[in-house]
Amino acid sequence: MRIVVAAIGRLKQGPERELAERYRKRAADAGRRAGLNAVDIVEIKESRAGDTARRMLEESIAVANLIPERAITVILDARGESLSSEAFAGRLHEWRQQDNPAVVFIIGAADGLAPSLKEKASLAIAFGVATWPHQLIRIMLLEQLYRAVTILAGHPYHRA
């Protein structure tokens, strides 16, 4: 199963991009031992539309176009479900057992995602009730993916 992090906007060169790449690489390396074949980041250009609804729609269409058939879609949303690291790992394990080709984690831009894309999501998750910058959410998601695959692989990184 492939893991894709689809993010609206791009991280500029610097410590945030380096940290995100470090966790992506760790997750990909550990993931192979847990039955995952790739961890990829796809950055989607932010819409330049002047209207908020139009921006959200254009960005959501761009995201929807990269989601493979039968893929699980997970959106990052402050109103989503809060999962423990173990529960997050459990979901990945469950999706892998169901022989899904991919899990696509979607991080929207500042305006959020179009309702049509939110409705199609298999799951909405939140990293607490606070509002986080998109750059940090990407890093936090990649760290949790790394943590989850180490849990699945029986690696000692995660200590409860």
N, C-alpha and C positions, 0 to 999 in steps of 0.2 A: 504494500500500500504506500502510496506517495502522500506526503504532507506538503501542502502549499499554503504559504502565508501571502495573501493578496492584500496589498496595502495601497490606499489612495495616497499619492504623494511619495516623495523620495526623501531618504535621509541624506543629508549632505555629508561630505567627507569629514571625519572627526571621530571623537571618542564614542559617540552613540552608534555610529555605523560600525566601528571596530568591535564594539561589545555585541551588537546584534549579530555580526558575522561570526564572532567567536562562539556564541550559543548555537547559531545555525549549524556550524561545522560540528560542534560537539554532539548536537542532536542527530545529525546525519550519521556520524561515526557510530554512536551508541545505538542508533535506530536499526542499523543493519543487523546487529545481534538480536534485536527484538522483532525482526520480521518486517521492518519498514525499508523501502528501497530508495527513498529520496526525501530531503527536506529542502524545499525551494522557496525563495522569496520572489514575488512578482510585484514590481512597483507600477502603479497605474497613474498616468498623468492626471493631475487635477484639472477639472473642467474650468474653462474661462467664462462660462455663461454668466451673465449679469444677475439672473434670477436664481434664488436659492433652490426652488423646486426643480428648475431645469438642470442646475449643477448636479444635484443629487441623482436625478434621472440619468444624465449622461454618464456619470461615474458608475452608477449601478449597472447600466447596460454594459459598460466596459468590463466590469467584474463578472457579470453573468456570462459573457462570451468566453471567458477562460475556464469556466467550471466544466470538468469532464462529465459525461453521462454517468449516472449512478453514484456520483460523488456525494459525500456528506458535506453539508455546508454549515459552518459555525460562524456566527457574527459576534463581534466584541461589542457589547452594549452595556451601558451603566445600569440598565434595568434588567439585565440578564441574570442567569443563575450563578451563584457563587459556588465553586466546586473546590473541595480539598484537592491536594496534589494526588492523593491516592484515587479519588473519584475520577479525576481527569485522566489518569493513567488507565483506569478501568474502562472509561469510554473509548479511549484509543484501542484498547485490547478488544473490546466488543466490536468496534467497527472493522478492525482487521479480521476478526473471526467471521464476520458477515461477508467477507471477500469483496469489500468496497474497493474500487480502484484508487480512490483518493479521498482525503479530507482537506477541504479548503477552509482556512480560517480567514475571515474578512474583517479588515480594519478600515472603517470609513474615514472620510475627511472630516473637517470641523463641522460641516453641516449635517453629517450623518449619512445614512443610506436611504434610498427610496423605499417606501412601504412595500412595494411589490417584491423587492429583494429580501427584506426582513421576513415577509410572510413565507417565503420559500425555504428559509433556513431551518435546518434540522434542530439547531440548538442556538441559544443566545447565552453567552457567558459574560460575567463581569469580574473584574479584579477589585471588588469592593465598591462602595457607594461614592467614593471620591471621584472627581473628574481628573483624568490623567492626560498629559500631552501624548499625542499619537506616537511620538518617537519612543517614549518610555513604555507605552503599551506594547509596541512591537518587541522591545527588549524583554519585557516581562513575559509575553507570550512565548518567545523563543526559549527563555529560561525554563518555563513550565513544560514546554515540549521536551527539552533536554531532561528535566527531572522525571517526567513521565516515562520516557524511554529507558532511563536508568532503573526506574522501579520495575518496569516490565522485563528488563534484562537481568535483574537481580544484582545490579551494581550498587556499591555502598554510598553513592553520592547523597541519596535522600536519607535523612535520619529524622524519624518522627518525633 
